[in-house]
Amino acid sequence: MSGHTNPEHRNITSTPDYLPELGATALPSGCRNYGTGHAVHWIRMSHANNSEWVPADIGDVDGHFITFTHGDTTIRRWNHDAERLRAVTDLVLLESGAETRWSDRYNILKVTIGDRAWLFGLEEGAGTPCSYAS
């Protein structure tokens, strides 16, 4: 793990967002914003599951921004949870069997290791604030 990973995220392998064999997503985090760079709603994931995914390679994470490539295209996008973004990226570096795929239509980056997956809704630009239930 890099020195950037928050200790709260070190057990990221035990808290996946998605279990591919069940087609089930986890409960959302504290952020209640389902906008593009925030939590991935189960309906959006259901639609994305039936769409095209292309292989992707993560290049760099800088705060809330991730840079990755698919084919000859390099993409830089924003996600609301910088620490989780860093933790899963570290996991990709440590796990040789990690598979990263991109859904351009639904703006979701998915990292799969075995029977677990982590989803990132990614937004172009500087991002939007999180919203929390009161």
KOLLO-664787 format. One record per residue (C-alpha): residue in one letter; chain; x, y, z. Coordinates in pm, 1 decimal, padded with zeros to 6 digits, always signed. Example, Ala and Ser with C-alpha at 12.3 -4.5 7.8 and 13.67 -1.06 7.14 Angstrom:
BEGIN
<rec><residu>a</residu><chaine>A</chaine><xx>+01230.0</xx><yy>-00450.0</yy><zz>+00780.0</zz></rec>
<rec><residu>s</residu><chaine>A</chaine><xx>+01367.0</xx><yy>-00106.0</yy><zz>+00714.0</zz></rec>
END
This chain:
BEGIN
<rec><residu>m</residu><chaine>A</chaine><xx>+00000.0</xx><yy>+00000.0</yy><zz>+00000.0</zz></rec>
<rec><residu>s</residu><chaine>A</chaine><xx>+00118.0</xx><yy>+00347.2</yy><zz>-00065.2</zz></rec>
<rec><residu>g</residu><chaine>A</chaine><xx>+00168.9</xx><yy>+00593.3</yy><zz>+00214.6</zz></rec>
<rec><residu>h</residu><chaine>A</chaine><xx>-00133.0</xx><yy>+00780.8</yy><zz>+00077.1</zz></rec>
<rec><residu>t</residu><chaine>A</chaine><xx>-00387.5</xx><yy>+00514.3</yy><zz>+00171.2</zz></rec>
<rec><residu>n</residu><chaine>A</chaine><xx>-00610.8</xx><yy>+00606.6</yy><zz>+00463.9</zz></rec>
<rec><residu>p</residu><chaine>A</chaine><xx>-00597.8</xx><yy>+00337.1</yy><zz>+00737.5</zz></rec>
<rec><residu>e</residu><chaine>A</chaine><xx>-00978.9</xx><yy>+00315.7</yy><zz>+00722.0</zz></rec>
<rec><residu>h</residu><chaine>A</chaine><xx>-00948.5</xx><yy>+00188.5</yy><zz>+00365.1</zz></rec>
<rec><residu>r</residu><chaine>A</chaine><xx>-00681.9</xx><yy>-00075.4</yy><zz>+00425.9</zz></rec>
<rec><residu>n</residu><chaine>A</chaine><xx>-00946.9</xx><yy>-00346.5</yy><zz>+00445.5</zz></rec>
<rec><residu>i</residu><chaine>A</chaine><xx>-01092.0</xx><yy>-00242.0</yy><zz>+00111.9</zz></rec>
<rec><residu>t</residu><chaine>A</chaine><xx>-01087.9</xx><yy>-00606.1</yy><zz>-00003.6</zz></rec>
<rec><residu>s</residu><chaine>A</chaine><xx>-01356.2</xx><yy>-00691.2</yy><zz>+00251.1</zz></rec>
<rec><residu>t</residu><chaine>A</chaine><xx>-01588.8</xx><yy>-00410.5</yy><zz>+00140.6</zz></rec>
<rec><residu>p</residu><chaine>A</chaine><xx>-01655.8</xx><yy>-00443.1</yy><zz>-00232.3</zz></rec>
<rec><residu>d</residu><chaine>A</chaine><xx>-01930.1</xx><yy>-00243.0</yy><zz>-00402.7</zz></rec>
<rec><residu>y</residu><chaine>A</chaine><xx>-02046.2</xx><yy>-00518.1</yy><zz>-00629.0</zz></rec>
<rec><residu>l</residu><chaine>A</chaine><xx>-02057.7</xx><yy>-00896.5</yy><zz>-00626.6</zz></rec>
<rec><residu>p</residu><chaine>A</chaine><xx>-02063.0</xx><yy>-00992.5</yy><zz>-00997.1</zz></rec>
<rec><residu>e</residu><chaine>A</chaine><xx>-02196.3</xx><yy>-01344.2</yy><zz>-00946.4</zz></rec>
<rec><residu>l</residu><chaine>A</chaine><xx>-02498.2</xx><yy>-01208.1</yy><zz>-00757.2</zz></rec>
<rec><residu>g</residu><chaine>A</chaine><xx>-02546.6</xx><yy>-00894.1</yy><zz>-00963.2</zz></rec>
<rec><residu>a</residu><chaine>A</chaine><xx>-02576.9</xx><yy>-00710.0</yy><zz>-00632.3</zz></rec>
<rec><residu>t</residu><chaine>A</chaine><xx>-02446.1</xx><yy>-00373.2</yy><zz>-00524.0</zz></rec>
<rec><residu>a</residu><chaine>A</chaine><xx>-02357.5</xx><yy>-00270.4</yy><zz>-00172.4</zz></rec>
<rec><residu>l</residu><chaine>A</chaine><xx>-02535.4</xx><yy>-00007.0</yy><zz>+00031.8</zz></rec>
<rec><residu>p</residu><chaine>A</chaine><xx>-02422.7</xx><yy>+00347.5</yy><zz>-00048.5</zz></rec>
<rec><residu>s</residu><chaine>A</chaine><xx>-02170.0</xx><yy>+00541.7</yy><zz>+00154.7</zz></rec>
<rec><residu>g</residu><chaine>A</chaine><xx>-02259.8</xx><yy>+00855.2</yy><zz>+00351.7</zz></rec>
<rec><residu>c</residu><chaine>A</chaine><xx>-02282.7</xx><yy>+01064.0</yy><zz>+00034.0</zz></rec>
<rec><residu>r</residu><chaine>A</chaine><xx>-02636.6</xx><yy>+01062.6</yy><zz>-00102.1</zz></rec>
<rec><residu>n</residu><chaine>A</chaine><xx>-02545.7</xx><yy>+01220.9</yy><zz>-00434.7</zz></rec>
<rec><residu>y</residu><chaine>A</chaine><xx>-02585.5</xx><yy>+00977.3</yy><zz>-00723.5</zz></rec>
<rec><residu>g</residu><chaine>A</chaine><xx>-02444.1</xx><yy>+01222.8</yy><zz>-00976.7</zz></rec>
<rec><residu>t</residu><chaine>A</chaine><xx>-02174.7</xx><yy>+01113.3</yy><zz>-01219.2</zz></rec>
<rec><residu>g</residu><chaine>A</chaine><xx>-01871.0</xx><yy>+01146.4</yy><zz>-00987.5</zz></rec>
<rec><residu>h</residu><chaine>A</chaine><xx>-02044.8</xx><yy>+01009.5</yy><zz>-00679.6</zz></rec>
<rec><residu>a</residu><chaine>A</chaine><xx>-02211.5</xx><yy>+00686.1</yy><zz>-00564.1</zz></rec>
<rec><residu>v</residu><chaine>A</chaine><xx>-02320.3</xx><yy>+00443.3</yy><zz>-00836.2</zz></rec>
<rec><residu>h</residu><chaine>A</chaine><xx>-02694.2</xx><yy>+00377.9</yy><zz>-00801.8</zz></rec>
<rec><residu>w</residu><chaine>A</chaine><xx>-02801.4</xx><yy>+00014.6</yy><zz>-00846.3</zz></rec>
<rec><residu>i</residu><chaine>A</chaine><xx>-03023.2</xx><yy>+00103.7</yy><zz>-01143.4</zz></rec>
<rec><residu>r</residu><chaine>A</chaine><xx>-02730.3</xx><yy>+00271.5</yy><zz>-01320.8</zz></rec>
<rec><residu>m</residu><chaine>A</chaine><xx>-02513.5</xx><yy>-00032.6</yy><zz>-01249.4</zz></rec>
<rec><residu>s</residu><chaine>A</chaine><xx>-02785.0</xx><yy>-00264.9</yy><zz>-01378.9</zz></rec>
<rec><residu>h</residu><chaine>A</chaine><xx>-02797.9</xx><yy>-00074.0</yy><zz>-01708.9</zz></rec>
<rec><residu>a</residu><chaine>A</chaine><xx>-02418.6</xx><yy>-00057.6</yy><zz>-01727.3</zz></rec>
<rec><residu>n</residu><chaine>A</chaine><xx>-02391.9</xx><yy>-00432.6</yy><zz>-01669.3</zz></rec>
<rec><residu>n</residu><chaine>A</chaine><xx>-02576.1</xx><yy>-00491.3</yy><zz>-01995.9</zz></rec>
<rec><residu>s</residu><chaine>A</chaine><xx>-02368.2</xx><yy>-00243.9</yy><zz>-02194.2</zz></rec>
<rec><residu>e</residu><chaine>A</chaine><xx>-02019.6</xx><yy>-00244.4</yy><zz>-02343.6</zz></rec>
<rec><residu>w</residu><chaine>A</chaine><xx>-01716.7</xx><yy>-00239.5</yy><zz>-02111.2</zz></rec>
<rec><residu>v</residu><chaine>A</chaine><xx>-01364.6</xx><yy>-00191.9</yy><zz>-02244.5</zz></rec>
<rec><residu>p</residu><chaine>A</chaine><xx>-01036.3</xx><yy>-00288.8</yy><zz>-02075.7</zz></rec>
<rec><residu>a</residu><chaine>A</chaine><xx>-00863.2</xx><yy>+00003.4</yy><zz>-01903.7</zz></rec>
<rec><residu>d</residu><chaine>A</chaine><xx>-00527.4</xx><yy>+00067.3</yy><zz>-01737.9</zz></rec>
<rec><residu>i</residu><chaine>A</chaine><xx>-00497.8</xx><yy>+00301.3</yy><zz>-01440.6</zz></rec>
<rec><residu>g</residu><chaine>A</chaine><xx>-00213.8</xx><yy>+00547.6</yy><zz>-01481.1</zz></rec>
<rec><residu>d</residu><chaine>A</chaine><xx>-00223.0</xx><yy>+00784.4</yy><zz>-01185.4</zz></rec>
<rec><residu>v</residu><chaine>A</chaine><xx>-00435.0</xx><yy>+00910.9</yy><zz>-00897.7</zz></rec>
<rec><residu>d</residu><chaine>A</chaine><xx>-00390.6</xx><yy>+01272.0</yy><zz>-00789.2</zz></rec>
<rec><residu>g</residu><chaine>A</chaine><xx>-00631.6</xx><yy>+01363.1</yy><zz>-00511.5</zz></rec>
<rec><residu>h</residu><chaine>A</chaine><xx>-00985.1</xx><yy>+01332.8</yy><zz>-00647.0</zz></rec>
<rec><residu>f</residu><chaine>A</chaine><xx>-00861.3</xx><yy>+01274.1</yy><zz>-01002.7</zz></rec>
<rec><residu>i</residu><chaine>A</chaine><xx>-00776.9</xx><yy>+00947.4</yy><zz>-01173.5</zz></rec>
<rec><residu>t</residu><chaine>A</chaine><xx>-00604.8</xx><yy>+00914.5</yy><zz>-01509.4</zz></rec>
<rec><residu>f</residu><chaine>A</chaine><xx>-00650.0</xx><yy>+00593.6</yy><zz>-01705.4</zz></rec>
<rec><residu>t</residu><chaine>A</chaine><xx>-00625.3</xx><yy>+00469.8</yy><zz>-02061.1</zz></rec>
<rec><residu>h</residu><chaine>A</chaine><xx>-00835.0</xx><yy>+00247.8</yy><zz>-02281.0</zz></rec>
<rec><residu>g</residu><chaine>A</chaine><xx>-00698.7</xx><yy>+00174.4</yy><zz>-02623.5</zz></rec>
<rec><residu>d</residu><chaine>A</chaine><xx>-00527.4</xx><yy>+00490.9</yy><zz>-02748.5</zz></rec>
<rec><residu>t</residu><chaine>A</chaine><xx>-00744.3</xx><yy>+00718.7</yy><zz>-02534.4</zz></rec>
<rec><residu>t</residu><chaine>A</chaine><xx>-00627.2</xx><yy>+00879.4</yy><zz>-02209.2</zz></rec>
<rec><residu>i</residu><chaine>A</chaine><xx>-00898.9</xx><yy>+00999.6</yy><zz>-01972.1</zz></rec>
<rec><residu>r</residu><chaine>A</chaine><xx>-00876.4</xx><yy>+01213.6</yy><zz>-01656.7</zz></rec>
<rec><residu>r</residu><chaine>A</chaine><xx>-01187.0</xx><yy>+01216.3</yy><zz>-01438.2</zz></rec>
<rec><residu>w</residu><chaine>A</chaine><xx>-01301.2</xx><yy>+01321.9</yy><zz>-01089.9</zz></rec>
<rec><residu>n</residu><chaine>A</chaine><xx>-01448.3</xx><yy>+01111.5</yy><zz>-00805.0</zz></rec>
<rec><residu>h</residu><chaine>A</chaine><xx>-01582.0</xx><yy>+01239.9</yy><zz>-00471.2</zz></rec>
<rec><residu>d</residu><chaine>A</chaine><xx>-01387.1</xx><yy>+00990.2</yy><zz>-00256.0</zz></rec>
<rec><residu>a</residu><chaine>A</chaine><xx>-01014.6</xx><yy>+01055.2</yy><zz>-00305.1</zz></rec>
<rec><residu>e</residu><chaine>A</chaine><xx>-00903.5</xx><yy>+00816.6</yy><zz>-00028.4</zz></rec>
<rec><residu>r</residu><chaine>A</chaine><xx>-01106.7</xx><yy>+00524.6</yy><zz>-00162.0</zz></rec>
<rec><residu>l</residu><chaine>A</chaine><xx>-00985.2</xx><yy>+00599.0</yy><zz>-00514.6</zz></rec>
<rec><residu>r</residu><chaine>A</chaine><xx>-00624.5</xx><yy>+00577.5</yy><zz>-00389.3</zz></rec>
<rec><residu>a</residu><chaine>A</chaine><xx>-00690.2</xx><yy>+00258.7</yy><zz>-00186.9</zz></rec>
<rec><residu>v</residu><chaine>A</chaine><xx>-00841.7</xx><yy>+00066.8</yy><zz>-00478.6</zz></rec>
<rec><residu>t</residu><chaine>A</chaine><xx>-00565.1</xx><yy>+00188.5</yy><zz>-00710.4</zz></rec>
<rec><residu>d</residu><chaine>A</chaine><xx>-00310.3</xx><yy>+00055.4</yy><zz>-00460.3</zz></rec>
<rec><residu>l</residu><chaine>A</chaine><xx>-00498.4</xx><yy>-00274.2</yy><zz>-00460.8</zz></rec>
<rec><residu>v</residu><chaine>A</chaine><xx>-00470.9</xx><yy>-00293.6</yy><zz>-00841.0</zz></rec>
<rec><residu>l</residu><chaine>A</chaine><xx>-00093.2</xx><yy>-00251.2</yy><zz>-00810.3</zz></rec>
<rec><residu>l</residu><chaine>A</chaine><xx>-00073.5</xx><yy>-00531.1</yy><zz>-00552.1</zz></rec>
<rec><residu>e</residu><chaine>A</chaine><xx>-00305.7</xx><yy>-00784.5</yy><zz>-00716.7</zz></rec>
<rec><residu>s</residu><chaine>A</chaine><xx>-00181.0</xx><yy>-00933.8</yy><zz>-01043.1</zz></rec>
<rec><residu>g</residu><chaine>A</chaine><xx>-00529.5</xx><yy>-01069.0</yy><zz>-01123.0</zz></rec>
<rec><residu>a</residu><chaine>A</chaine><xx>-00701.0</xx><yy>-00729.8</yy><zz>-01101.4</zz></rec>
<rec><residu>e</residu><chaine>A</chaine><xx>-00913.3</xx><yy>-00640.4</yy><zz>-01401.7</zz></rec>
<rec><residu>t</residu><chaine>A</chaine><xx>-01005.1</xx><yy>-00279.2</yy><zz>-01475.9</zz></rec>
<rec><residu>r</residu><chaine>A</chaine><xx>-01284.7</xx><yy>-00196.4</yy><zz>-01719.4</zz></rec>
<rec><residu>w</residu><chaine>A</chaine><xx>-01450.0</xx><yy>+00127.3</yy><zz>-01833.3</zz></rec>
<rec><residu>s</residu><chaine>A</chaine><xx>-01810.5</xx><yy>+00194.9</yy><zz>-01933.7</zz></rec>
<rec><residu>d</residu><chaine>A</chaine><xx>-01796.7</xx><yy>+00511.9</yy><zz>-02140.7</zz></rec>
<rec><residu>r</residu><chaine>A</chaine><xx>-02175.2</xx><yy>+00530.3</yy><zz>-02172.9</zz></rec>
<rec><residu>y</residu><chaine>A</chaine><xx>-02232.6</xx><yy>+00519.7</yy><zz>-01795.5</zz></rec>
<rec><residu>n</residu><chaine>A</chaine><xx>-01904.0</xx><yy>+00682.6</yy><zz>-01681.3</zz></rec>
<rec><residu>i</residu><chaine>A</chaine><xx>-01816.5</xx><yy>+00394.8</yy><zz>-01448.7</zz></rec>
<rec><residu>l</residu><chaine>A</chaine><xx>-01471.1</xx><yy>+00251.0</yy><zz>-01385.7</zz></rec>
<rec><residu>k</residu><chaine>A</chaine><xx>-01489.8</xx><yy>-00102.8</yy><zz>-01243.4</zz></rec>
<rec><residu>v</residu><chaine>A</chaine><xx>-01204.0</xx><yy>-00287.3</yy><zz>-01074.1</zz></rec>
<rec><residu>t</residu><chaine>A</chaine><xx>-01263.0</xx><yy>-00661.9</yy><zz>-01035.2</zz></rec>
<rec><residu>i</residu><chaine>A</chaine><xx>-01051.1</xx><yy>-00904.6</yy><zz>-00836.0</zz></rec>
<rec><residu>g</residu><chaine>A</chaine><xx>-01190.4</xx><yy>-01255.7</yy><zz>-00825.8</zz></rec>
<rec><residu>d</residu><chaine>A</chaine><xx>-01552.8</xx><yy>-01239.5</yy><zz>-00712.7</zz></rec>
<rec><residu>r</residu><chaine>A</chaine><xx>-01539.9</xx><yy>-00878.4</yy><zz>-00588.1</zz></rec>
<rec><residu>a</residu><chaine>A</chaine><xx>-01562.5</xx><yy>-00545.8</yy><zz>-00765.5</zz></rec>
<rec><residu>w</residu><chaine>A</chaine><xx>-01527.5</xx><yy>-00176.7</yy><zz>-00680.8</zz></rec>
<rec><residu>l</residu><chaine>A</chaine><xx>-01714.3</xx><yy>+00085.8</yy><zz>-00880.2</zz></rec>
<rec><residu>f</residu><chaine>A</chaine><xx>-01629.9</xx><yy>+00448.4</yy><zz>-00940.5</zz></rec>
<rec><residu>g</residu><chaine>A</chaine><xx>-01867.4</xx><yy>+00692.4</yy><zz>-01099.8</zz></rec>
<rec><residu>l</residu><chaine>A</chaine><xx>-01637.4</xx><yy>+00939.7</yy><zz>-01272.0</zz></rec>
<rec><residu>e</residu><chaine>A</chaine><xx>-01714.0</xx><yy>+01297.1</yy><zz>-01371.9</zz></rec>
<rec><residu>e</residu><chaine>A</chaine><xx>-01547.2</xx><yy>+01526.6</yy><zz>-01622.3</zz></rec>
<rec><residu>g</residu><chaine>A</chaine><xx>-01419.8</xx><yy>+01854.9</yy><zz>-01483.0</zz></rec>
<rec><residu>a</residu><chaine>A</chaine><xx>-01374.5</xx><yy>+01965.3</yy><zz>-01123.3</zz></rec>
<rec><residu>g</residu><chaine>A</chaine><xx>-01662.2</xx><yy>+01767.7</yy><zz>-00970.3</zz></rec>
<rec><residu>t</residu><chaine>A</chaine><xx>-01964.8</xx><yy>+01858.4</yy><zz>-00761.8</zz></rec>
<rec><residu>p</residu><chaine>A</chaine><xx>-02010.7</xx><yy>+01864.6</yy><zz>-00383.3</zz></rec>
<rec><residu>c</residu><chaine>A</chaine><xx>-02137.6</xx><yy>+01565.5</yy><zz>-00189.7</zz></rec>
<rec><residu>s</residu><chaine>A</chaine><xx>-02478.2</xx><yy>+01576.6</yy><zz>-00024.9</zz></rec>
<rec><residu>y</residu><chaine>A</chaine><xx>-02560.6</xx><yy>+01407.8</yy><zz>+00303.6</zz></rec>
<rec><residu>a</residu><chaine>A</chaine><xx>-02888.1</xx><yy>+01306.1</yy><zz>+00466.1</zz></rec>
<rec><residu>s</residu><chaine>A</chaine><xx>-02977.0</xx><yy>+01524.0</yy><zz>+00763.8</zz></rec>
END
